[in-house]
Amino acid sequence: MMNKPYTIIFNLKGKAAVVIDKNVADDESKMIQRFIDDGYTIQDVSEEEYKSILKNGNFSPF
């Protein structure tokens, strides 16, 4: 099982804006780089971290 199965793109306010499967993120490096260039933070997270972000209301999708 993958240790950190999700990639989260955090907006400039630190809220999780996009959650994607890490395998997809790895295949979409150009898309991820565009977010980084625009100042977004990218983080790979575990299932527990993902659930904690959702539970704490730190998710603000586009």
C-alpha positions in Angstrom: 0.0 0.0 0.0 1.2 3.5 -0.8 2.4 5.5 2.1 1.1 8.9 0.9 -1.6 8.2 -1.7 -2.9 11.7 -2.1 -1.4 14.9 -3.5 -3.0 18.1 -2.2 -2.7 21.5 -3.8 -3.1 24.2 -1.1 -4.2 27.7 -2.1 -2.4 30.9 -1.0 -4.4 31.0 2.2 -3.3 27.5 3.1 -6.6 25.8 2.4 -6.6 22.5 0.5 -8.0 23.4 -2.9 -7.5 20.3 -4.9 -7.0 16.7 -3.8 -5.8 14.2 -6.4 -4.4 10.7 -6.5 -0.7 10.8 -6.2 -0.3 8.5 -9.3 -2.2 11.0 -11.3 -0.1 13.9 -9.9 3.1 12.1 -10.8 1.8 11.7 -14.4 0.7 15.4 -14.6 4.0 17.1 -13.6 3.4 20.0 -16.0 0.0 20.7 -14.4 1.5 20.5 -10.9 4.3 22.8 -11.9 1.8 25.5 -13.1 0.3 25.5 -9.7 3.7 25.8 -8.1 4.5 28.7 -10.4 1.3 30.5 -9.3 2.3 30.2 -5.6 0.3 27.2 -4.6 1.8 24.6 -2.2 1.9 21.0 -3.2 2.1 18.2 -0.5 1.8 14.5 -0.6 -0.3 13.2 2.3 -1.2 10.0 4.0 -4.8 8.7 4.4 -4.8 9.9 8.0 -3.5 13.4 7.0 -6.2 13.6 4.3 -8.9 12.7 6.7 -7.6 15.2 9.3 -7.7 18.0 6.7 -11.3 17.2 5.8 -12.3 16.8 9.5 -10.8 20.1 10.4 -12.6 21.9 7.6 -9.3 22.9 5.9 -10.7 22.2 2.5 -11.8 24.9 0.1 -12.3 23.5 -3.4 -12.3 25.7 -6.5 
